[in-house]
Amino acid sequence: MTRFIELVEGYRRFRNGGWQLQRERWDELAEGQSPKVMVIACSDSRVEPSQIFDTNPGEIFVVRNVAALVPPFETTPGRHGVSAALEFAVQFLRVEEIVVMGHGLCGGCHAALHRSMAGAEPGHGGFIADWIAMLDEASAEVRSEHADIDNRDAGRAMEMAAVRVSIANLRTFPCIQEKERRGTLKLRGAFFAISDGVLHVMDDATGDFAPA
């Protein structure tokens, strides 16, 4: 099990290795960032976007949360962390693409499908329950289409449905609507299968996923 002291040791290897090798790149990034792609991914420790996409420092602007979810546009009081990051990426960094990447064996999607957090209090699962409630309609649809929600087909259907929900919610933001209309911003759905390491890309017209 990796502990903080091992992370520090890893930093030292990076500082004397990768950082030195890309010193010119780090000097550029010290002046500012200009990523063209924003990736919204799950917090799951097994799906690191920069590793999966093999990117260099500063190439992708990443936001991670449970199940890679984007809430719909709303102005009610609250802590709009994802919305703030989205606003920064779209309006200030002017990213040209937003990728929502779901993944196989997602715990948040499993909880949404099985409704395992329903009724839990904050601090004991309630925060998770409130967050994944965004998937209630999609979860009901998947349950209606799968007699056995414990099998992998149902799980994957839920995981891919979550990507579609986030893509749809992205399109409720006025700034995204405007930039899509102008053709300056593209939304993309993706899914990474932990079991076989295959990336699937969503067809925007059909919502179906196919291996990249």
C-alpha positions as CSV (number, residue, x, y, z in Angstrom):
1,M,0.0,0.0,0.0
2,T,1.4,3.4,-1.0
3,R,1.7,5.9,1.9
4,F,2.6,9.5,1.9
5,I,6.3,8.8,2.5
6,E,6.3,6.7,-0.6
7,L,4.7,9.6,-2.5
8,V,7.5,11.9,-1.4
9,E,10.0,9.3,-2.6
10,G,8.2,9.3,-5.9
11,Y,8.3,13.1,-6.1
12,R,12.1,12.9,-5.6
13,R,12.4,10.5,-8.5
14,F,10.2,12.8,-10.6
15,R,12.2,15.9,-9.6
16,N,15.5,14.3,-10.6
17,G,14.0,12.5,-13.7
18,G,10.9,13.6,-15.5
19,W,11.0,17.2,-14.3
20,Q,14.5,17.6,-15.5
21,L,13.8,16.0,-18.8
22,Q,10.9,18.4,-19.5
23,R,12.5,21.4,-17.9
24,E,11.7,23.6,-21.0
25,R,8.1,22.5,-20.8
26,W,7.8,23.4,-17.1
27,D,9.4,26.8,-17.8
28,E,6.7,27.4,-20.4
29,L,3.9,26.3,-18.0
30,A,5.3,28.6,-15.3
31,E,4.1,31.5,-17.6
32,G,0.6,30.1,-17.8
33,Q,-1.5,27.2,-19.1
34,S,-3.4,26.9,-22.4
35,P,-4.9,23.3,-22.6
36,K,-7.2,22.7,-25.5
37,V,-9.1,19.8,-23.9
38,M,-11.0,19.5,-20.6
39,V,-11.5,16.0,-19.3
40,I,-14.2,15.2,-16.7
41,A,-13.4,11.9,-15.2
42,C,-14.1,9.8,-12.1
43,S,-12.2,10.1,-8.9
44,D,-11.5,6.4,-9.0
45,S,-7.8,5.7,-8.4
46,R,-7.7,3.3,-11.3
47,V,-8.5,5.7,-14.1
48,E,-5.9,8.5,-14.3
49,P,-6.7,10.6,-17.4
50,S,-3.2,11.7,-18.1
51,Q,-2.0,8.1,-18.0
52,I,-4.8,6.7,-20.1
53,F,-4.3,9.5,-22.8
54,D,-0.5,9.6,-22.4
55,T,-0.4,13.4,-22.2
56,N,2.3,15.8,-21.2
57,P,2.0,18.3,-18.4
58,G,-0.4,21.2,-19.2
59,E,-2.1,19.4,-22.1
60,I,-5.4,18.6,-20.4
61,F,-7.5,20.4,-17.8
62,V,-8.9,17.7,-15.6
63,V,-11.8,17.7,-13.2
64,R,-12.5,14.5,-11.2
65,N,-15.5,13.5,-9.1
66,V,-17.6,10.5,-8.2
67,A,-18.9,8.9,-11.4
68,A,-17.6,11.8,-13.6
69,L,-20.8,13.7,-13.3
70,V,-21.7,17.1,-14.4
71,P,-24.7,18.7,-12.7
72,P,-27.2,20.7,-14.8
73,F,-26.9,24.5,-15.0
74,E,-28.5,26.1,-11.9
75,T,-28.1,29.3,-10.0
76,T,-29.4,28.2,-6.6
77,P,-27.2,28.6,-3.6
78,G,-24.6,25.8,-3.2
79,R,-21.1,24.8,-3.7
80,H,-20.8,24.5,-7.5
81,G,-17.4,23.1,-7.8
82,V,-17.8,21.3,-11.1
83,S,-19.7,24.3,-12.6
84,A,-16.9,26.7,-11.4
85,A,-14.2,24.5,-13.0
86,L,-16.3,24.2,-16.2
87,E,-16.8,28.0,-16.3
88,F,-13.1,28.5,-15.9
89,A,-12.1,26.0,-18.6
90,V,-14.7,27.3,-21.1
91,Q,-14.7,31.0,-20.5
92,F,-11.2,31.7,-19.5
93,L,-9.0,28.9,-20.8
94,R,-11.2,28.7,-23.9
95,V,-10.8,24.9,-24.3
96,E,-12.0,23.6,-27.6
97,E,-13.2,20.2,-26.5
98,I,-14.7,18.7,-23.3
99,V,-14.4,14.9,-22.8
100,V,-16.6,13.1,-20.3
101,M,-14.9,9.8,-19.5
102,G,-16.8,7.1,-17.6
103,H,-15.2,3.8,-16.7
104,G,-15.9,0.2,-16.0
105,L,-16.5,-1.0,-12.4
106,C,-17.5,2.5,-11.3
107,G,-18.6,2.5,-7.7
108,G,-20.8,5.6,-8.0
109,C,-22.7,4.1,-11.0
110,H,-23.0,0.8,-9.1
111,A,-24.5,2.7,-6.1
112,A,-26.9,4.6,-8.5
113,L,-28.0,1.4,-10.1
114,H,-28.6,-0.5,-6.9
115,R,-29.7,2.6,-5.0
116,S,-27.5,1.4,-2.2
117,M,-27.0,4.9,-0.7
118,A,-30.7,5.8,-0.5
119,G,-31.7,7.2,2.8
120,A,-28.1,7.6,4.1
121,E,-27.2,10.6,6.2
122,P,-24.5,13.1,5.2
123,G,-21.2,11.8,6.4
124,H,-22.4,8.2,6.1
125,G,-23.2,8.1,2.4
126,G,-25.7,10.9,2.2
127,F,-23.4,13.2,0.2
128,I,-22.9,10.4,-2.3
129,A,-26.6,9.7,-2.4
130,D,-27.4,13.4,-3.2
131,W,-24.7,13.5,-5.8
132,I,-25.6,10.3,-7.7
133,A,-29.3,11.3,-7.6
134,M,-28.5,12.9,-10.9
135,L,-28.6,9.4,-12.3
136,D,-32.0,8.5,-10.9
137,E,-33.8,8.5,-14.3
138,A,-31.0,6.7,-16.1
139,S,-30.8,4.2,-13.3
140,A,-34.6,3.5,-13.5
141,E,-34.3,3.0,-17.3
142,V,-31.4,0.5,-17.0
143,R,-33.2,-1.4,-14.3
144,S,-36.3,-1.7,-16.5
145,E,-34.1,-3.1,-19.3
146,H,-32.1,-5.6,-17.3
147,A,-33.8,-8.3,-15.2
148,D,-30.5,-9.0,-13.4
149,I,-28.9,-5.7,-12.4
150,D,-26.0,-7.6,-10.8
151,N,-24.5,-8.7,-14.1
152,R,-21.8,-6.9,-16.0
153,D,-24.1,-5.9,-18.9
154,A,-26.3,-3.9,-16.6
155,G,-23.3,-2.4,-14.9
156,R,-21.8,-1.3,-18.1
157,A,-25.1,0.1,-19.4
158,M,-25.3,2.2,-16.3
159,E,-21.8,3.4,-16.6
160,M,-22.3,4.5,-20.2
161,A,-25.7,6.0,-19.4
162,A,-23.9,8.2,-16.8
163,V,-21.7,9.7,-19.6
164,R,-24.8,10.5,-21.6
165,V,-26.4,12.2,-18.6
166,S,-23.3,14.4,-18.1
167,I,-23.1,15.3,-21.8
168,A,-26.8,16.3,-21.7
169,N,-26.2,18.3,-18.5
170,L,-23.3,20.1,-20.1
171,R,-25.7,21.3,-22.8
172,T,-27.8,23.1,-20.2
173,F,-25.0,25.7,-19.7
174,P,-25.6,28.8,-21.8
175,C,-21.9,29.3,-22.5
176,I,-21.7,25.8,-23.9
177,Q,-24.8,26.2,-25.9
178,E,-23.4,29.4,-27.4
179,K,-19.9,27.9,-28.2
180,E,-21.4,24.7,-29.7
181,R,-23.6,26.8,-31.9
182,R,-20.6,28.8,-33.0
183,G,-18.6,25.6,-33.6
184,T,-15.8,26.6,-31.2
185,L,-16.5,23.9,-28.7
186,K,-17.0,20.1,-29.1
187,L,-18.4,17.7,-26.5
188,R,-17.3,14.1,-26.5
189,G,-18.2,11.1,-24.5
190,A,-15.7,8.3,-23.7
191,F,-15.6,5.2,-21.6
192,F,-12.5,3.3,-20.4
193,A,-12.9,-0.4,-19.6
194,I,-10.7,-1.2,-16.6
195,S,-10.9,-5.0,-17.3
196,D,-9.3,-4.9,-20.8
197,G,-7.9,-1.4,-21.1
198,V,-10.0,-0.5,-24.1
199,L,-11.2,3.1,-24.6
200,H,-14.6,3.5,-26.2
201,V,-15.8,6.7,-27.8
202,M,-19.5,7.8,-27.9
203,D,-21.2,8.6,-31.2
204,D,-22.9,11.9,-30.6
205,A,-25.7,11.2,-32.9
206,T,-26.7,7.8,-31.5
207,G,-25.2,7.8,-28.0
208,D,-23.7,4.4,-28.8
209,F,-20.1,3.6,-27.8
210,A,-17.5,1.8,-30.0
211,P,-13.8,1.0,-29.4
212,A,-11.4,3.8,-30.4
